[in-house]
Amino acid sequence: MKEIHFYFDFISPYAWLAFQALPKALEGISHRVHYHPVVFGAILKHHGQLGPAEIPGKRDWTYRQVMWLAKQQGTDLQMPASHPFNSLALLRLAVAAAPSASDSNSGQPNRYVVESIFKHVWCSGLEATDAQRFEALQLHLLSQAHLTSKDPQSLEVKQLLQQQTQQAIDLGLFGVPSIVVDGQIFWGQDALPMLRAYLQGDVWFESADWVDAGKLPVGIRRTPAPQ
């Protein structure tokens, strides 16, 4: 059985699309998925990058593309009333609704929790961080009988989220969604067919095209613009 690790932030529409498409990509493959909420902004900061929604022009393209991809994929996607937004409270809620600290999967919510929060953001057209909406979502998730919930504002939850984010950075992840299996990284919603081919044993992943890609010499390095 393959252990699939799905790293995401609710701020990313691509993560929502990948989350919805993942079951189909894994059909017929023995697997278990681990869901890892991470702070996308912290990953970007580590690499000295801006997010797609922080770059004029790219922001517009991103929104148009994800709406097109959602249409093609058959996934409900409505842009929230404003974007980007601060997703920290939503990420902490996901961690808080995960198994208890004594569990080896502590900080990793199940699919129901992740889907509920993603839908809160990407299926309503409303403000993702609206206080009343968030309170209702939190009450719903933390009251589920099958979940051992924690206080989303507790030090434990904050540390678990920080740990998972650092784990993502240590793995070399640079964006969301990222899927890690057997130490291999597959980035983005459009990498799902590639992931499926890998899991089905495609021999291309043993070729130099895959194995030696990171060995290509760097021809030039740009220096940061003067302040």
Secondary structure, DSSP 8 states (H G I E B T S, - for coil): -EEEEEEE-TT-HHHHHHHHHHHHHTTTS-EEEEEEE--HHHHHHHHT---GGGSTTHHHHHHHHHHHHHHHHT------SSSS---HHHHHHHHHTS--TTSTTTT---HHHHHHHHHHHHSS-S-TT-HHHHHHHHHHHHT-TT-----TTSHHHHHHHHHHHHHHHHTT--SSSEEEETTEEEESGGGHHHHHHHHTT-GGGGSHHHHTGGG------------
